[in-house]
Amino acid sequence: MNIGRAAEMSGVSTKMIRYYEQTGLIPKAARQDSGYRDYDAADVHRLRFIRRARDLGFTVEQIGELLGLWSDRSRASADVKAFALEHVERLKEKMAEIEAMVRTLETLADHCHGDDRPECPIIEGLAEGDGGPSDLEPREPWRFGKPGKRSARQRHPEVCDK
């Protein structure tokens, strides 16, 4: 089947299919005589797996790890469980960060008159921060869901030893 049909059947856009092929999440598609990509049912199944993992917030790197676990029939389910629970913890951390952002923005908006005056606590709050020491320290860019170098089993032996 062509890329359009594979996209339709998997729920993954043609652009993302090409991206996943480029990044190695899916193997390079066979080519028809006309030069068009040719996908089969196994490719669509893999794309659906990727789509479901993306829907759950896994990064491309994490999906690569999950695909490796999926294809490794000798893997222990404890490895997969630890990987999933680690992701749950990252999601909870992200939820807490988002809730803090919401509270901050609501507080700033509550202090804004919302009229024709140029003074705006929202802009001032963004420009000044909270004035704490963290405002003066350099910050690392935050990358949600970036996996560490150790395996999930190494990071969470308490889950795997059960």
C-alpha positions as CSV (number, residue, x, y, z in Angstrom):
1,M,0.0,0.0,0.0
2,N,1.2,3.6,-0.6
3,I,2.1,6.1,2.1
4,G,-1.3,7.7,2.0
5,R,-3.1,4.5,2.7
6,A,-0.7,3.6,5.4
7,A,-1.3,7.0,7.0
8,E,-5.0,6.5,6.8
9,M,-4.9,3.0,8.3
10,S,-2.4,3.9,11.1
11,G,-3.6,7.4,12.0
12,V,-0.1,8.8,11.4
13,S,0.3,11.6,8.9
14,T,2.4,11.0,5.8
15,K,4.8,13.7,7.0
16,M,5.3,11.8,10.3
17,I,5.7,8.5,8.6
18,R,8.6,10.0,6.5
19,Y,10.0,11.4,9.8
20,Y,9.8,8.1,11.6
21,E,11.5,6.4,8.6
22,Q,14.3,9.1,8.6
23,T,14.9,8.6,12.4
24,G,14.9,4.9,12.1
25,L,11.7,4.2,14.1
26,I,10.4,2.3,11.1
27,P,12.5,0.6,8.5
28,K,13.0,2.2,5.1
29,A,9.9,1.3,3.0
30,A,10.2,-0.9,0.0
31,R,9.7,1.0,-3.2
32,Q,7.3,0.2,-6.0
33,D,8.5,0.2,-9.6
34,S,7.1,3.7,-9.8
35,G,9.4,4.8,-6.9
36,Y,6.6,5.2,-4.4
37,R,7.0,3.8,-0.9
38,D,5.2,0.5,-0.4
39,Y,4.0,-0.4,3.1
40,D,2.6,-3.7,4.4
41,A,0.4,-4.7,7.4
42,A,3.4,-5.1,9.6
43,D,4.5,-1.5,8.9
44,V,1.0,-0.2,9.7
45,H,1.0,-2.3,13.0
46,R,4.3,-0.6,13.9
47,L,3.0,2.8,13.0
48,R,-0.1,2.2,15.2
49,F,2.3,1.2,18.1
50,I,4.2,4.4,17.6
51,R,1.1,6.5,17.5
52,R,-0.3,5.0,20.7
53,A,3.1,5.6,22.4
54,R,3.1,9.3,21.2
55,D,-0.5,9.7,22.4
56,L,0.8,8.6,25.9
57,G,3.5,11.3,25.8
58,F,6.6,9.2,25.0
59,T,9.4,10.9,23.2
60,V,10.8,9.6,19.9
61,E,13.9,8.3,21.8
62,Q,11.6,6.5,24.3
63,I,9.6,5.1,21.5
64,G,12.8,3.7,20.1
65,E,13.4,2.0,23.4
66,L,9.8,0.7,23.6
67,L,10.1,-0.7,20.0
68,G,13.3,-2.5,21.1
69,L,11.5,-4.0,24.1
70,W,8.5,-4.9,21.9
71,S,10.7,-6.8,19.4
72,D,12.7,-8.5,22.1
73,R,10.7,-11.6,23.0
74,S,13.2,-12.5,25.7
75,R,12.8,-9.2,27.6
76,A,11.3,-9.3,31.0
77,S,8.0,-7.6,31.5
78,A,9.5,-6.0,34.6
79,D,11.7,-4.0,32.3
80,V,8.7,-2.7,30.4
81,K,6.8,-2.0,33.7
82,A,9.7,-0.1,35.1
83,F,10.0,1.9,31.9
84,A,6.3,2.7,32.0
85,L,6.3,3.7,35.7
86,E,9.2,5.9,35.2
87,H,7.3,7.7,32.4
88,V,4.3,8.0,34.8
89,E,6.6,9.8,37.3
90,R,7.8,12.2,34.6
91,L,4.2,12.9,33.6
92,K,3.3,13.6,37.2
93,E,6.3,16.0,37.4
94,K,5.1,17.7,34.3
95,M,1.6,18.0,35.6
96,A,2.9,19.6,38.8
97,E,4.9,22.1,36.7
98,I,1.9,22.9,34.5
99,E,-0.3,23.4,37.6
100,A,2.3,25.8,39.1
101,M,2.4,27.7,35.8
102,V,-1.4,27.9,35.8
103,R,-1.4,29.2,39.4
104,T,1.3,31.8,38.6
105,L,-0.5,33.0,35.5
106,E,-3.8,33.2,37.3
107,T,-2.2,35.2,40.1
108,L,-0.6,37.6,37.6
109,A,-3.9,37.9,35.7
110,D,-5.8,38.6,39.0
111,H,-3.5,41.6,39.6
112,C,-3.9,43.0,36.1
113,H,-6.5,45.7,35.7
114,G,-7.2,44.7,32.1
115,D,-7.9,48.3,31.1
116,D,-6.2,51.0,28.9
117,R,-3.3,51.6,31.3
118,P,0.1,50.5,30.1
119,E,1.1,49.1,33.5
120,C,0.7,45.3,33.5
121,P,1.6,43.0,36.3
122,I,1.7,40.1,33.8
123,I,4.4,41.7,31.7
124,E,6.2,42.9,34.9
125,G,6.0,39.4,36.4
126,L,7.5,37.9,33.2
127,A,10.3,40.5,33.1
128,E,11.2,40.3,36.7
129,G,10.5,36.8,37.8
130,D,10.0,36.1,41.5
131,G,13.3,37.8,42.5
132,G,14.6,34.6,44.1
133,P,18.1,33.3,43.7
134,S,17.1,31.0,40.9
135,D,16.5,34.1,38.7
136,L,20.2,34.8,38.9
137,E,21.5,31.3,38.2
138,P,21.9,29.9,34.7
139,R,19.3,27.3,33.8
140,E,19.6,24.1,31.8
141,P,16.9,23.8,29.1
142,W,14.2,21.5,30.4
143,R,13.5,18.5,28.1
144,F,10.4,16.7,29.1
145,G,10.7,12.9,29.0
146,K,14.3,12.8,28.0
147,P,15.5,9.3,29.0
148,G,18.6,8.8,31.1
149,K,21.6,6.7,30.1
150,R,20.7,3.8,32.5
151,S,18.0,1.3,31.6
152,A,14.6,1.6,33.4
153,R,15.5,-1.6,35.3
154,Q,18.7,0.0,36.6
155,R,16.9,3.2,37.6
156,H,14.0,1.4,39.4
157,P,15.3,-1.9,40.8
158,E,12.5,-1.8,43.5
159,V,9.9,-2.4,40.8
160,C,11.9,-5.0,38.9
161,D,12.7,-7.1,41.9
162,K,9.0,-7.7,42.7
